[in-house]
């Protein structure tokens, strides 16, 4: 592996969720083995066969249960600074020497906008309806990137049906009552 990406990987990011411990009881094939004792903040051990599985997933460059492929821009965002005018006690707006509205630093806010969206479109749709006199300070606009693995690998596990939970509680109450009767008898 090196920093020179092959042509088919350029402009792409492959995420591999290797934070899956193996579970012998359930037969889950993971990428690490839980240690009996922690070594500092290290709680799992990666064996050579785990590494082989990870390298296989990496080299296949295909999406699967543990691998996702995205465009670079999927992780990027513009961070814009939204300004609002400063007002005096009489409700009049302040202007600077050049005749521009003076921003109120207490009302300054930041918005993160996906790189794939147009800043002006987003601003008109999401900000101006709520703050019609706001504007963007383009000199403070920054580009950032963030990868949140939970967002990309989260699997929702729905709640159990309430009837099932109710039946389990009733069964447990019966068991507790039986145990208490045996204990007190």
TORPA-4810 file (N, C-alpha, C, O; in nm, 3 decimals):
<nodes>
NODE_1_0.084_-0.117_0.000_0.000_0.000_0.000_0.088_0.124_0.000_0.194_0.128_0.063_X
NODE_2_0.041_0.225_-0.073_0.112_0.353_-0.074_0.013_0.465_-0.100_-0.108_0.440_-0.109_X
NODE_3_0.061_0.586_-0.112_-0.027_0.702_-0.133_-0.070_0.722_-0.277_-0.156_0.805_-0.304_X
NODE_4_-0.012_0.648_-0.371_-0.047_0.663_-0.512_-0.166_0.572_-0.543_-0.150_0.451_-0.561_X
NODE_5_-0.285_0.632_-0.548_-0.406_0.553_-0.572_-0.413_0.509_-0.717_-0.376_0.585_-0.807_X
NODE_6_-0.459_0.385_-0.741_-0.486_0.344_-0.879_-0.601_0.428_-0.936_-0.677_0.488_-0.860_X
NODE_7_-0.612_0.432_-1.065_-0.711_0.518_-1.132_-0.853_0.493_-1.081_-0.928_0.589_-1.061_X
NODE_8_-0.892_0.367_-1.061_-1.029_0.336_-1.019_-1.059_0.380_-0.875_-1.176_0.382_-0.835_X
NODE_9_-0.956_0.415_-0.797_-0.977_0.460_-0.659_-0.968_0.612_-0.645_-1.001_0.666_-0.539_X
NODE_10_-0.924_0.681_-0.748_-0.907_0.827_-0.739_-1.043_0.894_-0.720_-1.141_0.860_-0.787_X
NODE_11_-1.048_0.989_-0.626_-1.172_1.060_-0.596_-1.269_0.978_-0.513_-1.382_1.020_-0.492_X
NODE_12_-1.225_0.862_-0.466_-1.310_0.772_-0.387_-1.248_0.748_-0.250_-1.127_0.761_-0.232_X
NODE_13_-1.333_0.713_-0.155_-1.288_0.675_-0.021_-1.357_0.544_0.013_-1.479_0.531_0.001_X
NODE_14_-1.278_0.447_0.056_-1.334_0.319_0.098_-1.328_0.313_0.250_-1.221_0.324_0.310_X
NODE_15_-1.444_0.296_0.312_-1.452_0.281_0.456_-1.468_0.133_0.488_-1.553_0.065_0.430_X
NODE_16_-1.388_0.084_0.580_-1.398_-0.055_0.623_-1.425_-0.054_0.773_-1.347_0.001_0.851_X
NODE_17_-1.536_-0.115_0.813_-1.572_-0.123_0.954_-1.504_-0.246_1.013_-1.559_-0.356_1.011_X
NODE_18_-1.385_-0.225_1.066_-1.310_-0.335_1.126_-1.330_-0.340_1.276_-1.259_-0.414_1.345_X
NODE_19_-1.423_-0.264_1.327_-1.450_-0.260_1.470_-1.555_-0.365_1.506_-1.649_-0.338_1.581_X
NODE_20_-1.537_-0.484_1.453_-1.632_-0.592_1.476_-1.557_-0.709_1.540_-1.481_-0.778_1.472_X
NODE_21_-1.576_-0.730_1.670_-1.507_-0.843_1.733_-1.572_-0.975_1.693_-1.692_-0.981_1.669_X
NODE_22_-1.491_-1.080_1.688_-1.548_-1.211_1.656_-1.625_-1.261_1.776_-1.591_-1.231_1.891_X
NODE_23_-1.728_-1.338_1.749_-1.813_-1.392_1.855_-1.828_-1.541_1.828_-1.907_-1.582_1.743_X
NODE_24_-1.754_-1.619_1.900_-1.755_-1.764_1.878_-1.893_-1.824_1.902_-1.933_-1.917_1.832_X
NODE_25_-1.967_-1.772_2.000_-2.098_-1.827_2.033_-2.200_-1.806_1.923_-2.280_-1.895_1.895_X
NODE_26_-2.199_-1.689_1.860_-2.298_-1.659_1.755_-2.243_-1.683_1.615_-2.316_-1.668_1.517_X
NODE_27_-2.117_-1.719_1.605_-2.060_-1.748_1.474_-2.030_-1.623_1.392_-2.012_-1.632_1.271_X
NODE_28_-2.025_-1.506_1.457_-1.994_-1.383_1.383_-1.845_-1.380_1.355_-1.763_-1.390_1.446_X
NODE_29_-1.813_-1.365_1.228_-1.673_-1.352_1.191_-1.634_-1.206_1.205_-1.687_-1.122_1.133_X
NODE_30_-1.544_-1.176_1.294_-1.503_-1.038_1.315_-1.361_-1.015_1.268_-1.304_-1.097_1.197_X
NODE_31_-1.307_-0.903_1.310_-1.174_-0.864_1.266_-1.078_-0.846_1.382_-0.967_-0.794_1.365_X
NODE_32_-1.120_-0.890_1.500_-1.033_-0.884_1.616_-1.085_-0.981_1.721_-1.199_-1.027_1.716_X
NODE_33_-0.998_-1.011_1.816_-1.036_-1.101_1.924_-1.031_-1.022_2.054_-0.928_-0.961_2.085_X
NODE_34_-1.140_-1.022_2.131_-1.138_-0.950_2.259_-1.034_-1.011_2.353_-1.024_-1.133_2.365_X
NODE_35_-0.957_-0.927_2.418_-0.857_-0.972_2.513_-0.921_-0.991_2.650_-1.022_-0.927_2.682_X
NODE_36_-0.863_-1.077_2.730_-0.915_-1.099_2.865_-0.889_-0.977_2.953_-0.972_-0.939_3.036_X
NODE_37_-0.772_-0.915_2.933_-0.737_-0.794_3.007_-0.697_-0.686_2.908_-0.634_-0.713_2.805_X
NODE_38_-0.734_-0.562_2.940_-0.699_-0.450_2.855_-0.552_-0.415_2.872_-0.496_-0.427_2.981_X
NODE_39_-0.492_-0.372_2.764_-0.355_-0.321_2.768_-0.368_-0.171_2.740_-0.365_-0.128_2.624_X
NODE_40_-0.382_-0.093_2.846_-0.411_0.049_2.829_-0.552_0.062_2.776_-0.647_0.011_2.835_X
NODE_41_-0.567_0.131_2.662_-0.700_0.142_2.602_-0.719_0.040_2.490_-0.816_0.048_2.414_X
NODE_42_-0.626_-0.053_2.478_-0.636_-0.157_2.376_-0.705_-0.279_2.436_-0.655_-0.339_2.530_X
NODE_43_-0.821_-0.313_2.379_-0.901_-0.422_2.435_-0.914_-0.541_2.340_-0.967_-0.646_2.377_X
NODE_44_-0.865_-0.523_2.216_-0.880_-0.628_2.116_-0.745_-0.660_2.054_-0.655_-0.575_2.048_X
NODE_45_-0.733_-0.782_2.008_-0.609_-0.824_1.942_-0.641_-0.861_1.797_-0.738_-0.932_1.771_X
NODE_46_-0.560_-0.812_1.706_-0.578_-0.843_1.564_-0.475_-0.949_1.527_-0.355_-0.927_1.535_X
NODE_47_-0.526_-1.063_1.486_-0.440_-1.175_1.446_-0.409_-1.165_1.297_-0.470_-1.085_1.226_X
NODE_48_-0.317_-1.246_1.249_-0.278_-1.241_1.107_-0.395_-1.278_1.015_-0.406_-1.221_0.906_X
NODE_49_-0.481_-1.371_1.056_-0.595_-1.408_0.970_-0.699_-1.295_0.965_-0.770_-1.281_0.865_X
NODE_50_-0.707_-1.213_1.072_-0.793_-1.095_1.068_-0.738_-0.995_0.965_-0.813_-0.938_0.885_X
NODE_51_-0.609_-0.976_0.968_-0.544_-0.883_0.874_-0.566_-0.930_0.731_-0.592_-0.849_0.642_X
NODE_52_-0.555_-1.060_0.709_-0.576_-1.114_0.575_-0.718_-1.084_0.525_-0.737_-1.048_0.409_X
NODE_53_-0.817_-1.100_0.614_-0.956_-1.069_0.576_-0.972_-0.921_0.542_-1.038_-0.886_0.444_X
NODE_54_-0.911_-0.835_0.622_-0.920_-0.691_0.597_-0.854_-0.653_0.465_-0.907_-0.572_0.390_X
NODE_55_-0.737_-0.711_0.438_-0.667_-0.682_0.312_-0.750_-0.732_0.194_-0.754_-0.666_0.089_X
NODE_56_-0.815_-0.845_0.209_-0.901_-0.898_0.103_-1.017_-0.803_0.073_-1.048_-0.776_-0.043_X
NODE_57_-1.079_-0.752_0.178_-1.189_-0.655_0.161_-1.138_-0.529_0.095_-1.202_-0.475_0.004_X
NODE_58_-1.021_-0.481_0.140_-0.964_-0.359_0.083_-0.932_-0.376_-0.065_-0.966_-0.290_-0.146_X
NODE_59_-0.868_-0.485_-0.099_-0.825_-0.503_-0.239_-0.942_-0.529_-0.333_-0.934_-0.498_-0.452_X
NODE_60_-1.051_-0.586_-0.282_-1.168_-0.611_-0.369_-1.237_-0.480_-0.406_-1.299_-0.471_-0.512_X
NODE_61_-1.226_-0.377_-0.321_-1.282_-0.244_-0.346_-1.429_-0.251_-0.386_-1.473_-0.183_-0.478_X
NODE_62_-1.503_-0.335_-0.314_-1.646_-0.351_-0.339_-1.723_-0.326_-0.211_-1.672_-0.346_-0.101_X
NODE_63_-1.847_-0.282_-0.228_-1.931_-0.258_-0.112_-1.980_-0.392_-0.058_-2.004_-0.487_-0.133_X
NODE_64_-1.993_-0.397_0.073_-2.043_-0.517_0.140_-2.083_-0.481_0.281_-2.099_-0.363_0.314_X
NODE_65_-2.100_-0.582_0.364_-2.143_-0.559_0.502_-2.043_-0.474_0.579_-2.082_-0.397_0.666_X
NODE_66_-1.915_-0.488_0.548_-1.811_-0.418_0.623_-1.739_-0.312_0.540_-1.649_-0.245_0.591_X
NODE_67_-1.777_-0.296_0.416_-1.708_-0.202_0.328_-1.806_-0.115_0.252_-1.905_-0.164_0.197_X
NODE_68_-1.779_0.014_0.249_-1.861_0.110_0.174_-1.766_0.199_0.094_-1.657_0.232_0.141_X
NODE_69_-1.808_0.236_-0.027_-1.725_0.322_-0.113_-1.803_0.451_-0.141_-1.919_0.448_-0.182_X
NODE_70_-1.736_0.564_-0.118_-1.799_0.695_-0.135_-1.710_0.786_-0.219_-1.590_0.761_-0.234_X
NODE_71_-1.769_0.891_-0.272_-1.693_0.998_-0.337_-1.629_1.083_-0.228_-1.682_1.093_-0.118_X
NODE_72_-1.515_1.144_-0.259_-1.449_1.233_-0.162_-1.545_1.341_-0.112_-1.547_1.372_0.007_X
NODE_73_-1.623_1.398_-0.204_-1.712_1.509_-0.169_-1.824_1.469_-0.073_-1.887_1.557_-0.014_X
NODE_74_-1.851_1.340_-0.057_-1.956_1.297_0.035_-1.923_1.333_0.180_-2.013_1.340_0.264_X
NODE_75_-1.796_1.355_0.210_-1.753_1.386_0.346_-1.724_1.535_0.366_-1.701_1.579_0.478_X
NODE_76_-1.726_1.611_0.258_-1.688_1.751_0.267_-1.805_1.844_0.288_-1.919_1.811_0.256_X
NODE_77_-1.777_1.960_0.343_-1.880_2.061_0.365_-1.817_2.200_0.363_-1.699_2.217_0.394_X
NODE_78_-1.898_2.297_0.325_-1.861_2.437_0.340_-1.909_2.480_0.477_-2.022_2.449_0.515_X
NODE_79_-1.827_2.550_0.550_-1.874_2.611_0.674_-1.885_2.761_0.647_-1.785_2.830_0.630_X
NODE_80_-2.009_2.808_0.642_-2.031_2.950_0.615_-2.063_3.023_0.745_-2.113_2.965_0.841_X
NODE_81_-2.033_3.152_0.745_-2.066_3.237_0.858_-2.184_3.324_0.819_-2.178_3.398_0.722_X
NODE_82_-2.290_3.313_0.895_-2.412_3.390_0.869_-2.412_3.511_0.963_-2.404_3.497_1.085_X
NODE_83_-2.421_3.627_0.904_-2.421_3.752_0.979_-2.560_3.814_0.978_-2.638_3.794_0.884_X
NODE_84_-2.591_3.891_1.082_-2.714_3.968_1.091_-2.677_4.110_1.131_-2.576_4.130_1.200_X
NODE_85_-2.755_4.208_1.091_-2.718_4.347_1.122_-2.734_4.380_1.271_-2.817_4.323_1.342_X
NODE_86_-2.650_4.474_1.313_-2.659_4.524_1.450_-2.756_4.643_1.452_-2.755_4.726_1.361_X
NODE_87_-2.837_4.649_1.554_-2.935_4.758_1.566_-2.907_4.839_1.691_-2.853_4.789_1.789_X
NODE_88_-2.944_4.968_1.684_-2.933_5.050_1.805_-3.063_5.042_1.885_-3.153_4.966_1.850_X
NODE_89_-3.072_5.119_1.993_-3.189_5.113_2.081_-3.318_5.150_2.008_-3.426_5.104_2.044_X
NODE_90_-3.307_5.233_1.906_-3.425_5.279_1.833_-3.464_5.185_1.719_-3.559_5.212_1.645_X
NODE_91_-3.391_5.076_1.705_-3.423_4.979_1.600_-3.363_5.013_1.465_-3.403_4.955_1.364_X
NODE_92_-3.268_5.106_1.461_-3.203_5.142_1.334_-3.075_5.060_1.318_-3.006_5.031_1.416_X
NODE_93_-3.046_5.022_1.194_-2.928_4.942_1.165_-2.802_5.030_1.167_-2.804_5.146_1.126_X
NODE_94_-2.693_4.970_1.217_-2.564_5.038_1.214_-2.495_5.013_1.081_-2.506_4.904_1.024_X
NODE_95_-2.424_5.114_1.033_-2.344_5.101_0.910_-2.201_5.137_0.943_-2.175_5.220_1.031_X
NODE_96_-2.106_5.074_0.873_-1.966_5.109_0.892_-1.931_5.230_0.805_-2.019_5.286_0.739_X
NODE_97_-1.803_5.271_0.803_-1.760_5.390_0.728_-1.782_5.376_0.578_-1.801_5.475_0.507_X
NODE_98_-1.779_5.252_0.529_-1.796_5.229_0.385_-1.942_5.219_0.345_-1.973_5.201_0.227_X
NODE_99_-2.033_5.230_0.442_-2.175_5.222_0.412_-2.231_5.082_0.413_-2.346_5.060_0.373_X
NODE_100_-2.152_4.986_0.459_-2.198_4.847_0.468_-2.265_4.824_0.604_-2.229_4.887_0.704_X
NODE_101_-2.362_4.733_0.606_-2.425_4.699_0.733_-2.320_4.643_0.828_-2.235_4.564_0.789_X
NODE_102_-2.327_4.685_0.953_-2.235_4.636_1.054_-2.295_4.510_1.116_-2.409_4.512_1.163_X
NODE_103_-2.220_4.398_1.116_-2.274_4.273_1.172_-2.276_4.275_1.324_-2.189_4.335_1.388_X
NODE_104_-2.375_4.209_1.382_-2.387_4.193_1.526_-2.320_4.060_1.562_-2.371_3.953_1.530_X
NODE_105_-2.205_4.068_1.628_-2.128_3.946_1.657_-2.203_3.851_1.750_-2.175_3.731_1.751_X
NODE_106_-2.298_3.902_1.829_-2.376_3.815_1.919_-2.476_3.729_1.842_-2.520_3.625_1.892_X
NODE_107_-2.511_3.771_1.721_-2.607_3.695_1.640_-2.540_3.612_1.531_-2.607_3.548_1.451_X
NODE_108_-2.409_3.614_1.528_-2.333_3.540_1.427_-2.354_3.390_1.447_-2.355_3.341_1.559_X
NODE_109_-2.371_3.318_1.336_-2.385_3.173_1.344_-2.311_3.108_1.228_-2.273_3.173_1.131_X
NODE_110_-2.293_2.980_1.240_-2.224_2.904_1.135_-2.317_2.795_1.084_-2.396_2.738_1.160_X
NODE_111_-2.307_2.766_0.956_-2.385_2.660_0.892_-2.288_2.570_0.816_-2.198_2.620_0.748_X
NODE_112_-2.307_2.439_0.827_-2.230_2.344_0.747_-2.317_2.299_0.630_-2.429_2.251_0.650_X
NODE_113_-2.264_2.315_0.509_-2.339_2.283_0.388_-2.260_2.180_0.308_-2.142_2.199_0.280_X
NODE_114_-2.325_2.071_0.274_-2.263_1.965_0.195_-2.199_2.024_0.069_-2.257_2.110_0.004_X
NODE_115_-2.079_1.977_0.036_-2.009_2.027_-0.082_-2.088_2.009_-0.212_-2.065_2.081_-0.309_X
NODE_116_-2.178_1.914_-0.213_-2.255_1.888_-0.334_-2.369_1.988_-0.354_-2.431_1.991_-0.460_X
NODE_117_-2.398_2.071_-0.252_-2.504_2.170_-0.263_-2.448_2.306_-0.302_-2.331_2.337_-0.275_X
NODE_118_-2.531_2.385_-0.365_-2.496_2.523_-0.397_-2.518_2.609_-0.272_-2.626_2.603_-0.212_X
NODE_119_-2.419_2.688_-0.232_-2.428_2.768_-0.110_-2.544_2.866_-0.117_-2.622_2.878_-0.023_X
NODE_120_-2.556_2.935_-0.230_-2.662_3.037_-0.244_-2.802_2.974_-0.236_-2.892_3.029_-0.173_X
NODE_121_-2.818_2.860_-0.300_-2.946_2.789_-0.297_-2.982_2.747_-0.155_-3.094_2.768_-0.109_X
NODE_122_-2.885_2.688_-0.086_-2.907_2.646_0.051_-2.945_2.765_0.139_-3.040_2.759_0.216_X
NODE_123_-2.869_2.873_0.125_-2.892_2.992_0.206_-3.033_3.048_0.182_-3.103_3.083_0.277_X
NODE_124_-3.073_3.055_0.056_-3.206_3.108_0.023_-3.317_3.018_0.078_-3.421_3.067_0.121_X
NODE_125_-3.294_2.888_0.075_-3.398_2.793_0.117_-3.402_2.770_0.268_-3.510_2.759_0.326_X
NODE_126_-3.284_2.763_0.332_-3.278_2.721_0.471_-3.256_2.833_0.572_-3.290_2.817_0.690_X
NODE_127_-3.199_2.946_0.530_-3.167_3.051_0.626_-3.258_3.173_0.609_-3.319_3.219_0.705_X
NODE_128_-3.266_3.225_0.487_-3.342_3.349_0.465_-3.489_3.343_0.507_-3.540_3.445_0.553_X
NODE_129_-3.559_3.232_0.494_-3.698_3.230_0.542_-3.710_3.257_0.692_-3.813_3.305_0.739_X
NODE_130_-3.605_3.225_0.767_-3.608_3.243_0.912_-3.543_3.374_0.957_-3.582_3.433_1.058_X
NODE_131_-3.444_3.419_0.879_-3.372_3.542_0.911_-3.356_3.622_0.781_-3.250_3.617_0.719_X
NODE_132_-3.460_3.694_0.741_-3.459_3.758_0.609_-3.353_3.865_0.588_-3.320_3.896_0.473_X
NODE_133_-3.298_3.923_0.694_-3.198_4.028_0.676_-3.054_3.977_0.693_-2.962_4.057_0.706_X
NODE_134_-3.035_3.846_0.692_-2.902_3.786_0.711_-2.825_3.786_0.580_-2.882_3.799_0.471_X
NODE_135_-2.692_3.772_0.592_-2.606_3.759_0.474_-2.488_3.668_0.510_-2.463_3.640_0.627_X
NODE_136_-2.418_3.624_0.407_-2.302_3.536_0.423_-2.176_3.620_0.420_-2.160_3.704_0.331_X
NODE_137_-2.086_3.599_0.514_-1.954_3.662_0.510_-1.861_3.563_0.439_-1.807_3.472_0.502_X
NODE_138_-1.844_3.581_0.310_-1.769_3.486_0.229_-1.622_3.479_0.268_-1.557_3.377_0.242_X
NODE_139_-1.567_3.584_0.329_-1.427_3.582_0.370_-1.401_3.479_0.480_-1.288_3.436_0.500_X
NODE_140_-1.506_3.440_0.551_-1.492_3.344_0.661_-1.533_3.202_0.621_-1.533_3.113_0.705_X
NODE_141_-1.567_3.181_0.495_-1.610_3.048_0.449_-1.490_2.953_0.447_-1.383_2.987_0.396_X
NODE_142_-1.509_2.836_0.502_-1.405_2.733_0.508_-1.461_2.603_0.451_-1.582_2.582_0.444_X
NODE_143_-1.369_2.517_0.410_-1.407_2.383_0.364_-1.351_2.284_0.465_-1.234_2.293_0.504_X
NODE_144_-1.435_2.190_0.508_-1.391_2.090_0.603_-1.438_1.951_0.560_-1.524_1.938_0.474_X
NODE_145_-1.381_1.850_0.622_-1.418_1.712_0.596_-1.437_1.640_0.727_-1.365_1.666_0.824_X
NODE_146_-1.533_1.550_0.731_-1.561_1.474_0.852_-1.611_1.337_0.812_-1.698_1.323_0.726_X
NODE_147_-1.554_1.235_0.875_-1.601_1.098_0.852_-1.654_1.046_0.984_-1.580_1.031_1.081_X
NODE_148_-1.783_1.019_0.987_-1.849_0.967_1.106_-1.888_0.822_1.076_-1.989_0.797_1.010_X
NODE_149_-1.808_0.729_1.125_-1.832_0.588_1.094_-1.971_0.541_1.138_-2.033_0.460_1.070_X
NODE_150_-2.018_0.592_1.251_-2.150_0.552_1.299_-2.257_0.585_1.196_-2.350_0.508_1.175_X
NODE_151_-2.243_0.700_1.133_-2.341_0.743_1.032_-2.346_0.646_0.914_-2.453_0.618_0.861_X
NODE_152_-2.232_0.594_0.875_-2.226_0.511_0.755_-2.245_0.362_0.783_-2.279_0.286_0.692_X
NODE_153_-2.223_0.318_0.907_-2.235_0.175_0.937_-2.341_0.145_1.042_-2.349_0.031_1.089_X
NODE_154_-2.422_0.242_1.078_-2.526_0.221_1.179_-2.633_0.128_1.125_-2.681_0.144_1.013_X
NODE_155_-2.669_0.031_1.205_-2.777_-0.061_1.170_-2.885_-0.049_1.276_-2.864_-0.083_1.392_X
NODE_156_-3.001_0.000_1.236_-3.111_0.018_1.329_-3.167_-0.117_1.369_-3.201_-0.200_1.284_X
NODE_157_-3.178_-0.137_1.498_-3.241_-0.258_1.549_-3.368_-0.212_1.619_-3.363_-0.148_1.725_X
NODE_158_-3.480_-0.246_1.560_-3.609_-0.200_1.611_-3.639_-0.256_1.750_-3.581_-0.355_1.794_X
NODE_159_-3.730_-0.190_1.815_-3.773_-0.235_1.947_-3.857_-0.361_1.935_-3.920_-0.386_1.832_X
NODE_160_-3.856_-0.439_2.041_-3.940_-0.558_2.041_-4.085_-0.515_2.049_-4.114_-0.408_2.104_X
NODE_161_-4.176_-0.594_1.995_-4.319_-0.560_2.006_-4.361_-0.552_2.152_-4.315_-0.630_2.235_X
NODE_162_-4.447_-0.456_2.183_-4.489_-0.434_2.322_-4.558_-0.558_2.380_-4.543_-0.586_2.499_X
NODE_163_-4.631_-0.631_2.300_-4.698_-0.752_2.348_-4.596_-0.856_2.396_-4.617_-0.923_2.497_X
NODE_164_-4.485_-0.867_2.324_-4.379_-0.961_2.362_-4.317_-0.919_2.496_-4.292_-1.003_2.582_X
NODE_165_-4.292_-0.789_2.513_-4.235_-0.738_2.637_-4.333_-0.761_2.753_-4.293_-0.803_2.862_X
NODE_166_-4.461_-0.734_2.729_-4.564_-0.754_2.831_-4.568_-0.900_2.877_-4.572_-0.928_2.996_X
NODE_167_-4.568_-0.992_2.780_-4.571_-1.135_2.814_-4.450_-1.176_2.895_-4.460_-1.257_2.987_X
NODE_168_-4.332_-1.120_2.859_-4.210_-1.151_2.933_-4.219_-1.101_3.077_-4.176_-1.169_3.170_X
NODE_169_-4.275_-0.981_3.096_-4.292_-0.924_3.231_-4.387_-1.010_3.313_-4.361_-1.040_3.429_X
NODE_170_-4.499_-1.051_3.252_-4.597_-1.135_3.323_-4.532_-1.267_3.365_-4.552_-1.314_3.478_X
NODE_171_-4.454_-1.326_3.276_-4.385_-1.452_3.307_-4.286_-1.431_3.420_-4.279_-1.513_3.513_X
NODE_172_-4.208_-1.322_3.414_-4.111_-1.294_3.520_-4.180_-1.270_3.654_-4.131_-1.314_3.758_X
NODE_173_-4.293_-1.200_3.653_-4.368_-1.176_3.777_-4.416_-1.308_3.838_-4.410_-1.327_3.959_X
NODE_174_-4.463_-1.399_3.752_-4.507_-1.530_3.802_-4.390_-1.605_3.863_-4.403_-1.665_3.970_X
NODE_175_-4.274_-1.601_3.795_-4.155_-1.669_3.847_-4.112_-1.609_3.980_-4.076_-1.683_4.072_X
NODE_176_-4.115_-1.477_3.992_-4.077_-1.410_4.116_-4.173_-1.448_4.228_-4.130_-1.476_4.340_X
NODE_177_-4.303_-1.449_4.197_-4.404_-1.486_4.297_-4.381_-1.628_4.345_-4.389_-1.655_4.465_X
NODE_178_-4.354_-1.720_4.253_-4.327_-1.860_4.289_-4.204_-1.869_4.378_-4.206_-1.939_4.479_X
NODE_179_-4.097_-1.799_4.341_-3.973_-1.801_4.422_-3.995_-1.741_4.561_-3.944_-1.793_4.660_X
NODE_180_-4.072_-1.631_4.568_-4.101_-1.570_4.698_-4.185_-1.664_4.785_-4.159_-1.677_4.905_X
NODE_181_-4.284_-1.729_4.725_-4.367_-1.825_4.801_-4.281_-1.941_4.854_-4.298_-1.984_4.968_X
NODE_182_-4.190_-1.991_4.769_-4.101_-2.099_4.813_-4.009_-2.052_4.926_-3.981_-2.127_5.019_X
NODE_183_-3.963_-1.929_4.916_-3.871_-1.873_5.015_-3.941_-1.851_5.149_-3.883_-1.878_5.254_X
NODE_184_-4.063_-1.803_5.147_-4.136_-1.771_5.268_-4.209_-1.891_5.325_-4.256_-1.886_5.439_X
NODE_185_-4.221_-2.000_5.250_-4.294_-2.117_5.299_-4.212_-2.202_5.393_-4.260_-2.304_5.442_X
</nodes>
